[in-house]
Amino acid sequence: QTTLERLVKSAQKLSAPDALGVMRTFSLALNLVNAAEVHHRLRVIREHEMKPDRSVGPLPMTEDSMRGTIDALLEKGLATPDEIYNQLTKQTVEIVLTAHPTEVNRRTNLKKYRQITELLAYLERKDLHPYERTEAMMDLRRKISSLWGSDEIRRQKPTPQQEAFGGIAILESVAWDAVPAYMRKLDAQCSVSLHRRLPVNAVPIKFASWIGGDRDGNPNVTPEVTSEVINLQRLRAAKLYLADMNKLYSELAIASRFSDDMIALANTITESKDKREKYRRVIGHLRKRLVKTIKECESKLADQQWEQYRSEDSSSSIAGWEKVEPLFEAEELAKPLRVMYDSLVSTGYEMVADGLLIDVMRRLAVFGMTLVPLDIREESTRHTEALDAITRWLGIGSYKEWDEDARLSFLQSELANKRPLFRVSGLYQMGLDETVIKTLRVFQVAAAQKPESMGAYVISQAQTASDVLAVMLLQKSFGMTPENGNMMRVSPLFETLDDLVNAPGVLETLFSITSYVGAVKGRQEVMVGYSDSAKDAGRLAASWALYESQEKMAAVAKKHGIELTFFHGKGGTVGRGGNPALYRAILSHPPNTINGRFRVTEQGEMITQNFGSPAIAERTLDIYTAAVCREAFTKHVEPTKKWRQEMDRISEVSCNDYRQLVREEPRFVPYFRQATPELELGSLNIGSRPAKRNPKGGVESLRAIPWQFAWAQTRTMLPAWSGVGAGLAAKDEAQLKTLQDMYDNWPWFRETIDLVGMILSKTDFSISRMYDEGEKKKV
């Protein structure tokens, strides 16, 4: 008997209560191991930072840090200090937080595990008194005991509002401090390595969110929820800035030497007790405006169930807020902060200016007055249904039944027409279906927001140019136009094999429409989906389709002079596009597809893993910044014609092999349902959205996350490797040598194969067999 077989035999003898106790013990132990691993990661980061070597600087001396990247670029002669500096000042990485249900731990328990990580670091201090060490050990035991007694399972599905608050909590408790801390280190590193400081307004990192705006297959994300989440984000941002202003008020008690602009600014504020201390006079006025912002946001949330998310602050002690205007746009706060900064620098107080004030300015550049802009995501079919209902109501036919040319003609005509498509004030008098009204209400809610509150409008399952123009027309109907400055950028999401293949043609059509290019001001964002493409075609076929599609879309954009930004919809697992080696993954992207602009999702458990503590968050920001900077100076390996032909073959063979099993084998779906816990996973309360886009659909409508989870639970890992073996099977020695040549000399191919290899090392068919045999006994 193997060890596993003996373990199974022992487990079968356990009663249900004992089995539950054993499982909870393992669960707690593994989570404690994770907490210890986080501490170890932090310790390793610190050791790298303290390591003596020829170069100096606050960032770690590793390949995937800005310190290591700058050294490598200079040493290899790939870039000059000025070129690296210019790249850093213009590049942008935008990290988009999503509520994908992959984080199974409750937020309460995550907080306790984070405290355990901090205690482990505290216990390593060499200057601890024996009493302090004893108390820390007692505290550690208390936390573990508390975790043992807690309920690990959510008994109710979280609401989208609760998910949004979880995302906000990460931003407040970690990112709010990690961003200025990292920017200080990056600034210092530039001073040492490039002999120049970064401009105050240069921030290579941004954040955005889908939480509360992702309606794709989630009926719980209503227009009202979107409005509530935006108001909550504004409220939390205002309270954070108010806390900063209170500290600045104390720090800038300076009564002499001011610039002319500072004097002029202070003189515009007449009601203030601070006559001589002009910085305090301005800060005091900003505090009042922030209090007014807080009061207005709280008023909008007063009738909604948000009491548990409201926290105490010092706003009640600040008088005079009733007489001022609220702060709703970042520039309203940024402008006086710049005047104060310039005044301090020009009058000999540069060290003071480089204190909390510069931290607040950098926070404002990253988080704005809304904490994070909110993306909207909706299925293309919803927009088609909405326009179909409107055209039928107008008596001009069925939009749904028109072909693509007819749709494009209609959409272009209406976009050019100054009159509205329909009267939005009569929305409820048109006799429209409830689903259509909900779709239109989203545009109504978005139109009522300040432009900086909104991010991209992502169209899932986008297939045609009319899908994009349809969203633009619906925006126009509610007053969201380029002329009004409040049109959301429209980002089509291509996520199946066919859609990725057709995507370059869609862009060609769009960029050939002069009015469209003018409306988007020569800039286009396109989202590419890794999870659904892999689920549709298998790992290798999806990877190659993503590579070629991005290449061709970039070529189309270059042809038409369009600045193209790719938005990468990646999950944490390899099967969903994730890559633990983030730095190498970014460097292996297709040539000319990043260009200093990188937008990517951080989902579920990856948010906790990459932003669970300030030090790890700083490290994550450093890796993203370094990778995008390094990529800008990387001479990419262009695949040869022979390599491309081989990848076409591999893609076709692997896709056919994968689809034959998943789609054509009649025994597959019953096996999947019986041998994996797919149905049980669907009942877990780990996210607000349903496990399927279509509740009545089969495996094809199953979302990528439960699909991946089910196979991971049985240690089969099927989505990551199915079809790979068939695709890579060489028919002769010449083909094998070609594959070896591709692996040795093509970073993208090597990274793809190494990731599959890593997953295969985690696959354990002895465990999978146990699931199979368990099903046989049931039968």
KOLKOLRO-628120 format. One record per residue (C-alpha): x, y, z; residue in three letters. Coordinates in steps of 0.001 Angstrom, whole numbers, padded with zeros to 6 digits, always signed. Each point is the difference from the previous one (the first is absolute). Example, Ala and Ser with C-alpha at 12.3 -4.5 7.8 and 13.67 -1.06 7.14 Angstrom:
residues 2
+012300-004500+007800ALA +001370+003440-000660SER 
***
This chain:
residues 779
+000000+000000+000000GLN +001171+003512-000808THR -000002+002737+002624THR -002927+001626-001765LEU -001993-003244+000027GLU +000630-000439+003731ARG -001044+003588+000569LEU -003237-000532-001929VAL -000719-003198+001902LYS +000462+001799+003332SER -002170+002892-001134ALA -002822-002361-000956GLN -000210-001184+003602LYS -000578+003523+001344LEU -003431+001115+001062SER -001407+003113-001677ALA +000808+002295+002995PRO +003542-001410+000241ASP +000515+000376-003760ALA -001067+003629+000242LEU +002457+000562+002844GLY +002865-001554-001968VAL -000810+002105-003076MET -000153+003182+002075ARG +003361-000866+001564THR +001612-000377-003418PHE -001688+003156-001272SER +001212+002053+002967LEU +003492-001490-000206ALA +000340+000796-003694LEU -001209+003557+000503ASN +002520+000431+002821LEU +002705-001313-002345VAL -001105+002650-002511ASN +000244+002690+002693ALA +003518-001204+000839ALA +000891+000018-003699GLU -001130+003619-000297VAL +002296+000833+002909HIS +002834-001856-001725HIS -000623+001942-003234ARG +000225+003247+001948LEU +003209-001181+001670ARG +001562-000904-003360VAL -000978+003398-001422ILE +001661+001684+002977ARG +003148-002095-000418GLU +000231+001005-003666HIS -000431+003649+000948GLU +002797-000215+002585MET +002381-002022-002180LYS +003304+001864-000518PRO +001151+000256-003595ASP +001459+002440-002504ARG -003301+001820-000527SER -002015+001778+002648VAL -003609+000980+000383GLY -003066-000833+002080PRO -001494-002567-002398LEU +001102-003659+000025PRO +002892-000994-002238MET -001904-002601-002034THR -000643-000423-003701GLU -003721+000783+000376ASP +000477+003222+001987SER +000479+003504-001404MET +003435+000049+001609ARG +001066-003179-001793GLY -001718+001083-003214THR +001767+003380-000114ILE +003362-001635+000693ASP -000561-002637-002699ALA -001104+002531-002625LEU +002999+002254+000664LEU +002513-002825+000277GLU -001107-001614-003287LYS -000195+003334-001781GLY -003667-000491-000852LEU -001027+003463+001207ALA +001465+003253+001248THR -000935+001536+003366PRO -002099+002619-001823ASP -001876-002661-001981GLU -000807-001998+003148ILE -001102+003175+001782TYR -002267+001045-002865ASN -001508-003489-000138GLN -000801+000055+003714LEU -001669+003385-000213THR -002369-001016-002797LYS -000779-003703+000580GLN -003141-001169+001805THR -001053-003255+001601VAL -003650-000101+000990GLU -001013-002777+002396ILE -003721-000754-000132VAL -001499-001670+003080LEU -002805-002438-000731THR -002424-001996+002148ALA +000626-003323-001737HIS -000967-002667+002541PRO +003391-001624+000566THR +000664+001193+003570GLU -001638-002570+002273VAL +001234+001447+003304ASN -002216+002427+001877ARG +001341+003535+000341ARG -000113-000298+003820THR +002308-003018-000101ASN +002294+001562-002592LEU +000563+002865+002420LYS +000974-002449+002763LYS +002457-001819-002264TYR +001556+003331-000909ARG +000385+000791+003734GLN +001684-003383+000475ILE +002479+000882-002758THR +000757+003272+001794GLU +000462-001841+003324LEU +002490-002396-001588LEU +002047+002980-001167ALA -000239+001579+003454TYR +001222-003204+001666LEU +003167+000041-002138GLU +001140+003279+001525ARG +003209-000495+001976LYS -000677+002807+002459ASP -003186-001479+001504LEU -000241-000172+003768HIS -000939-003518+001275PRO -003333+001412+001181TYR -000699+001485-003450GLU +000823-003328-001659ARG -002276-001881+002385THR -002857+002433-000627GLU +000463-000278-003769ALA -000079-003797+000193MET -003192+000191+002057MET -001510+002354-002562ASP +000978-002424-002784LEU -001695-002885+001820ARG -003102+002155+000583ARG -000275+000760-003683LYS +000370-003670-000997ILE -002555-000985+002631SER -002388+002641-001295SER +000428-001289-003552LEU -000752-003536+001154TRP -003242+001184+001534GLY -001066+002124-002942SER -002345-001011-002790ASP +002177-000395-003077GLU -002921-000196-002396ILE -002167+002886-001121ARG -003579-000951+000806ARG -001394+002537-002463GLN +001168+001177-003383LYS +001680+003400+000241PRO -001836+002874-001629THR +001798+002068-002652PRO +000124+002804+002580GLN +001814-002264+002455GLN +002418-001051-002722GLU +000618+003654-000805ALA +000727+000771+003619PHE +002501-002869+000066GLY +001836+001569-002945GLY -000138+003424+001642ILE +001401-001497+003217ALA +003113-001201-001881ILE +000474+003447-001508LEU -000476+001762+003348GLU +002012-002305+002230SER +002846-000864-002386VAL +000195+001841-003321ALA -000633+003447+001509TRP +003322-000235+001860ASP +001822-002322-002395ALA -000312+002331-003023VAL +001770+003069+001488PRO +002499-002273+001786ALA +000907-001681-003293TYR +000115+003316-001849MET +002466+001316+002612ARG +002242-003013-000583LYS -000306+000268-003779LEU +000791+003722+000175ASP +003047-000688+002175ALA +001112-002798-002345GLN -000222+002360-002971CYS +002082+002551+001895SER +002720-002593+000649VAL -000061-001875-003316SER -001123+002679-002471LEU +001124+003131+001907HIS -003447+001526-000431ARG -003105+000086+002148ARG -003390-000927-001369LEU -002457+002831-000649PRO -002525+000386+002819VAL -002889-000915-002301ASN +001694-003100-001479ALA -001761-003119+001271VAL +000527-003146-002089PRO -002719-001900+001898ILE -003786+000472-000065LYS -002917-001969+001406PHE -003520-000622-001294ALA -002838-002335+000945SER -002725-002205-001427TRP -001599-000656+003378ILE -003508+001398-000178GLY +000164+000581-003751GLY +000486-003507-001409ASP -003487-000977-001178ARG +001104-002813-002323ASP -002240-002896+001021GLY -000536+001451+003478ASN -003593+001210+000518PRO +000923+001188+003508ASN +002008+002926-001404VAL -002874+002388-000641THR +000250+003654-001064PRO -000815+000929+003600GLU +002920-002100+001270VAL +002356+001762-002412THR -001162+003396+001258SER +000390-001071+003631GLU +003525-001337-000523VAL +001137+003207-001711ILE -001364+002060+002888ASN +001662-002276+002546LEU +003357+000297-001794GLN -000302+003805-000009ARG -000904-000025+003685LEU +002983-002139+000981ARG +002377+002063-002166ALA -001205+003267+001572ALA +000496-001403+003504LYS +003509-001179-000827LEU +000960+003389-001429TYR -001541+001744+003013LEU +002254-002048+002309ALA +002975+001060-002148ASP -001065+003653+000119MET -000247-000152+003792ASN +003608-001194+000161LYS +001127+002602-002546LEU -001717+002729+002000TYR +002235-000907+002934SER +003134-000441-002116GLU -000196+003267-001998LEU -000253+002462+002876ALA +002325+002431-001819ILE -000467+003742+000447ALA +002654+001515-002288SER +001393-000121-003546ARG -002686-000715-002586PHE +000008+000183-003795SER -002159+002591-001760ASP -002342-002720-001262ASP -000373-001341+003532MET -000845+003436+001352ILE -002547+000508-002772ALA -001596-003383+000703LEU -000193+000631+003735ALA -001559+003435-000597ASN -002940-001628-001811THR -001024-001563+003332ILE -001567+002667+002167THR -001538-002008+002823GLU +002895-001564+001917SER +001523+000286+003449LYS +003455-000582-001540ASP +001046+003547-000936LYS +003786-000348-000101ARG +000347-003752-000687GLU -001087+000010-003622LYS +000526-003722-000639TYR -002330-000734+002894ARG -002520+002467-001380ARG -000162-001880-003300VAL +000031-003439+001641ILE -002754+001079+002390GLY -002166+000993-002958HIS +000717-003321-001751LEU -001005-001839+003173ARG -003367+001757-000032LYS -000546-000944-003629ARG +000871-003622+000734LEU -002462-000026+002905VAL -002667+001359-002367LYS +000868-002830-002427THR -000353-002555+002798ILE -003365+001396+001075LYS -001358-000077-003555GLU +001168-003585-000589CYS -001479-001110+003320GLU -003249+001703-000882SER -000210-001953-003265LYS +000671-003235+001875LEU -002345+000825+002900ALA -002925-002029-001318ASP +002162-002999-000860GLN +001401-002789+002162GLN +003465+001440+000489TRP +000121+000711+003730GLU +002423-002873+000628GLN +002480+001504-002475TYR -000030+003538+001363ARG +002774+000846+002432SER +000611+002803+002442GLU +002153+002932-001076ASP +000874+003485+001141SER -002386+001754-002388SER -002486+000845+002752SER +002583+002218+001733SER +000636+002209-003036ILE -002326+002993-000110ALA -000991+002061-003022GLY -000328-002842-002493TRP -003588+000986-000813GLU +001198+003176-001783LYS +002446-001625-002444VAL -000258-002141-003120GLU +000852-003726+000055PRO +003114-001429-001657LEU -000971-002404-002745PHE +002822+000281-002538GLU +003649-000799+000658ALA +001251+003208-001620GLU -001916+002076+002562GLU +002229-001480+002696LEU +003136-000432-002105ALA +000265+003668-001014LYS +000336+001498+003528PRO +002329-002851+001014LEU +002293+000840-002941ARG +000028+003674+000975VAL +000970-000919+003561MET +002691-002416-001187TYR +001548+002523-002399ASP -000116+002685+002690SER +001799-002175+002540LEU +002684-001013-002515VAL +000598+003558-001206SER +000281+001447+003520THR +002503-002436+001469GLY -002353-002569+001491TYR +000690-002743-002537GLU +000417-002650+002709MET -003425+000871+001379VAL -001516-000155-003489ALA +001453-003493-000425ASP -001797-001230+003109GLY -003684-000868+000301LEU -000951+002600-002616LEU +001675-001853-002876ILE -001528-003263+001228ASP -003482+001528-000172VAL +000673+001375-003490MET +001070-003440-001211ARG -003005-001642+001607ARG -002235+002471-001771LEU +001675-000764-003337ALA -000653-003727+000516VAL -003342-000122+001819PHE -001656+003262-001036GLY -003083+001110+001935MET -001812-003262-000693THR +002609-002465+001385LEU -000306-002084-003187VAL -001856+000644-003267PRO -002694-002624-000539LEU -000172-001988-003233ASP -003332-001237-001323ILE -000140-003443-001620ARG -003038-001295-001860GLU -000716-002646-002639GLU -000308+001171-003608SER -003365-001771-000323THR -001495+002317+002636ARG +000773+003042-002137HIS -001388-001727-003086THR -003220-000775+001868GLU -000265+003593+001240ALA +000458+001500-003470LEU -002391-002560-001469ASP -002688+001054+002498ALA +000596+003679-000819ILE -000094-000429-003788THR -003192-002048+000278ARG -001525+002711+002198TRP +001034+002634-002566LEU -001610-002103-002731GLY +003124-000255-002158ILE +000484-003769+000177GLY +001860-002573+002047SER +003622+000887+000709TYR +000634-003601+001036LYS -001040-001288-003430GLU +002161+002437-002002TRP +003306-001207-001438ASP +003298+001609+001004GLU +000045+002523-002882ASP -003525+001185+000820ALA +000875+000338+003676ARG +003173+001983-000729LEU -001877+002316-002364SER -002709+000655+002594PHE +002462+000510+002866LEU +002226+002412-001945GLN -003018+001992-001132SER -001365+000294+003536GLU +003378+000864+001504LEU +000331+002863-002513ALA -003573+001190+000618ASN -000340+002821+002518LYS -003442-001094+001138ARG -000216-002736+002675PRO -000975-003513-001041LEU -002867+000072+002502PHE -001180+002104+002912ARG +001744-001380+003079VAL -002474+001830+002228SER -002705-002303-001346GLY +001969-003186+000634LEU -002711-001567+002142TYR -002808+000950-002378GLN +001394-001933-002975MET -001273-003385+001135GLY +003478-001508-000028LEU +000939-003322+001555ASP +001377+000175+003558GLU +003376-001403-001132THR +000285+002688-002691VAL -000849+002720+002523ILE +002724-001280+002349LYS +002522+000117-002859THR -000969+003575-000863LEU -000043+001059+003654ARG +003693-000860+000243VAL +000725+002726-002567PHE -002301+002355+001907GLN +001957-000622+003221VAL +003386+000378-001742ALA -001104+003273-001609ALA -000794+001427+003442ALA +003563-000572+001284GLN +003068+002194-000233LYS +002129-001241-002952PRO +002921-000999+002216GLU -002287-002388+001927SER -000385-002182-003077MET +002586-002120-001789GLY -000522-002175-003076ALA -003225-001477-001325TYR +000993-003613-000699VAL -002139-001984-002465ILE +000237-003707+000744SER -000549-002460-002849GLN +000708+002795-002500ALA +000051-001265-003568GLN -000621+002879-002399THR +000656+003694-000534ALA -003702+000678+000553SER +000369-001334+003564ASP +002330+002929+000720VAL -002028+002665-001824LEU -003166-001224+001752ALA +001468+000912+003397VAL +001105+003385-001326MET -003519+000710-001263LEU -001581-001006+003306LEU +002475+002280+001796GLN -000902+002847-002370LYS -003689-000516+000753SER +000722+000877+003633PHE +002271+002962-000749GLY +003322-001827+000275MET +001909+001374-002980THR +003554+001114-000837PRO -001277+003583-000194GLU -001367-000205+003554ASN +003240-001575+001225GLY -001775-002862+001760ASN +000022-002832-002546MET +001379-003226+001461MET +002622-001632-002183ARG -001425-003169-001542VAL +002100-003147+000309SER -001127-003080-001968PRO +000902-003276+001713LEU +001033-002781-002373PHE -000011-003280+001917GLU -000668-003020-002228THR +002215-001489-002693LEU -002211+001239-002842ASP -000340+003465+001535ASP +003780+000327+000393LEU +000516-001049-003627VAL -002586+002551-001193ASN +001103+002823+002329ALA +002498+001663-002433PRO -002770+000241-002610GLY -002304+001643+002554VAL +002645+002651+000736LEU +000627+000522-003713GLU -003695+000776-000466THR -000094+002362+002989LEU +003168+001878-000928PHE -001276+000475-003553SER -002891+002074+001365ILE +001330+003564+000162THR -002601+001181+002497SER +000838-002892+002340TYR +003734+000781-000024VAL -000824+003627+000761GLY -002336-000941+002840ALA +002598-002204+001717VAL +002705+002637-000612LYS +002322-002507-001643GLY +000125-002331+003028ARG -001502-003471+000356GLN -000068-002536+002803GLU -000580-003677-000753VAL -000455-002709+002609MET +001166-003537-000682VAL -001361-002868+002070GLY +002277-002811+001128TYR -002415-002095+002093SER -002815-000495-002479ASP +002296-000405-003003SER +001823-002835+001796ALA -003307-001585+000987LYS -001190+000295-003596ASP +003056-001318-001867ALA +002490-001409+002487GLY +003190+001519+001357ARG +002329-000078-003030LEU -002556+001015-002630ALA -001217+002865+002190ALA +003553+001199+000710SER +000899+000068-003693TRP -003297+001671-000942ALA +000644+002696+002638LEU +003537+000527-001311TYR -000982+000303-003666GLU -003117+002037+000685SER +001931+002589+002017GLN +002701+000143-002676GLU -002537+000624-002755LYS -002070+002482+002006MET +003180+001959+000780ALA +000835+000062-003726ALA -003502+001273-000855VAL +000294+002730+002635ALA +003442+001051-001302LYS -001348+000134-003562LYS -002741+002436+001058HIS +002128+001993+002466GLY -001975-001165+003048ILE +001516-000259+003496GLU -001076-003510+001051LEU -000051-001227+003611THR -000590-003653+000772PHE -001950-000886+003119PHE +000956-003483+001171HIS -002754-001956+001741GLY +002116-002508+001900LYS -000776-002138+003023GLY +002367-001414+002587GLY +000253-003550-001363THR +002000-000963-003084VAL -003166-001331-001650GLY -001515+003456+000331ARG +003009+001885-001394GLY +001862+000485+003268GLY +003763-000199+000284ASN +001870-000119+003315PRO +003109+001344-001758ALA -001616+003374-000688LEU +003152+001799-001179TYR +000893-002620-002621ARG -003638-000289-001048ALA -000202+003688-000907ILE +003318-000162-001873LEU -001288-002931-002064SER -003039+001857-001337HIS -000188+000414-003795PRO +002162+002815-001439PRO -001470+003520-000187ASN -003064-000840+002113THR +000885+001674+003322ILE +001809+003239-000917ASN +000071+001253+003588GLY -003734-000627+000551ARG -001097-003072+001929PHE -003480-000575+001432ARG -000700-003240+001848VAL -002508-001528+002404THR +000853-001128+003529GLU -002604-002516+001083GLN -001175-001637+003197GLY +002763-001708+001951GLU +002669+001769-002106MET -001043+003331+001520ILE +000771-001418+003445THR +003198-001666-001208GLN +001406+003097-001741ASN -001450+002752+002199PHE -000557-001717+003346GLY +002683+002005+001819SER +001727+003342-000673PRO +003440-001530-000637ALA -001322-002603-002461ILE -002176+002640-001678ALA +003093+002173-000499GLU +001821-002997-001475ARG -002904-000689-002367THR -000020+003627-001179LEU +003758-000194-000509ASP -000223-003159-002134ILE -002729+001466-002227TYR +001905+003279-000408THR +003309-001735-000710ALA -001495-002465-002483ALA -001751+002641-002112VAL +003134+002180+000048CYS +002254-002912-000971ARG -002406-001096-002743GLU +000261+003414-001656ALA +003711-000630-000676PHE -000248-003713-000759THR +000792-001174-003511LYS -002700-002639-000375HIS +000656-003224-001827VAL -002191+000002-003093GLU -001272-003512-000758PRO +001322-001310-003306THR -002308-001206-002752LYS +000900-003585+000905LYS -000865+000600+003659TRP -003326+001553-000950ARG -000869-002947-002203GLN +000860-002358+002831GLU -002138+001999+002448MET -002909-000078-002465ASP +000325-003798-000082ARG +000338-000280+003780ILE -003001+002282+000494SER -002225-001928-002390GLU +000948-003432+001320VAL -000229+000964+003682SER -003319+001825-000497CYS -001529-002974-001826ASN +001243-002398+002668ASP -001320+002218+002816TYR -003394+000595-001629ARG -000394-003648-000936GLN +000180-000848+003690LEU -001926+002931+001450VAL -002644+000506-002679ARG -000354-003214-001977GLU +000650-002833+002435GLU -003510-000903+001285PRO +001342-001388+003270ARG +001948+003131+000896PHE -002733+002203+001477VAL -001487-002762+002202PRO +003546-000851+001149TYR +000808+003656+000731PHE -003194+000378+002006ARG +000543-003180+002002GLN +003764-000133+000481ALA +000548+003657+000955THR -001721+002151+002625PRO -001271+002423-002692GLU -003556+000093+001323LEU +001167+000375+003599GLU +002380+002824-000950LEU -002898+001775-001683GLY -001855+000061+003311SER +002853+001626+001952LEU -000694+003547+001161ASN +003269+001474-001263ILE -001348+002544-002458GLY -003100+001974-000881SER -000221-001264-003566ARG -001447-003353-001137PRO +002363-002798-001070ALA -001604-000017-003472LYS -000825+002759-002440ARG -003111-001965-000954ASN -001510-001850+002995PRO -001575-002591-002331LYS +003137-000561-002073GLY +002490-002826+000166GLY +003799-000041+000243VAL +000255+002478-002887GLU -001728+002676+002110SER +002074-000791+003108LEU +002306+002851+000907ARG +003743-000522-000226ALA +000536+000221+003771ILE -002157-002960+001155PRO +001309-001888-003058TRP +003585+000493+001215GLN -000857-000488+003681PHE -001721-003342-000614ALA +003014-001506-001763TRP +002451+001484+002508ALA -001930-001569+002878GLN +000546-003490-001444THR +003630+000885-000877ARG -000733-000826-003643THR +000720+003548-001247MET -001501-001016-003338LEU -000582+003495-001510PRO +003709+000879+000235ALA +001325-003051-001876TRP -002790-001629-002015SER +000997+000000-003669GLY +003575+001066+000780VAL +001481-003471-000393GLY -001676-000563-003359ALA +001106+003394-001245GLY +003633-000437+001029LEU +000339-003559-001266ALA +002672+000135-002731ALA -000550-002323-002970LYS +003709-000142-000905ASP +003467+001140+001039GLU -000194+003216-002071ALA -003177+001091+001737GLN +001504-000774+003404LEU +003044+002147-000824LYS -002301+002860-001001THR -001800-000236+003338LEU +003321-000054+001857GLN +001178+003028-001988ASP -003200+001851+000893MET +000434-000819+003689TYR +003659+001059+000053ASP -000357+003246-001949ASN -003585+001290+000320TRP -000787+001397+003505PRO -003781-000035-000527TRP -000027-003693-000946PHE +002386-000924+002803ARG -002119+001849+002572GLU -003154-001727-001275THR +001541-003487+000178ILE +001599+000621+003404ASP -003338+001046+001452LEU -001670-003145-001272VAL +002884-002007+001439GLY -000435+001671+003369MET -003696-000916+000040ILE +000757-003579-001040LEU +002322-000288+002999SER -002994+000812+002220LYS -002295-002474-001720THR -000561-003139+002076ASP -002035-002713-001672PHE +000169-002168+003115SER -002341+002527+001625ILE -002116+000273-003153SER -000373-003788+000058ARG -001412+000183+003519MET -002786+002270-001239TYR -000669-002407-002882ASP -000134-003035+002243GLU -002274+001794+002422GLY -002454+000525-002842GLU +000217-003656-001060LYS -001007-001089+003494LYS -003034+002300-000129LYS -001073-001629-003244VAL 
***
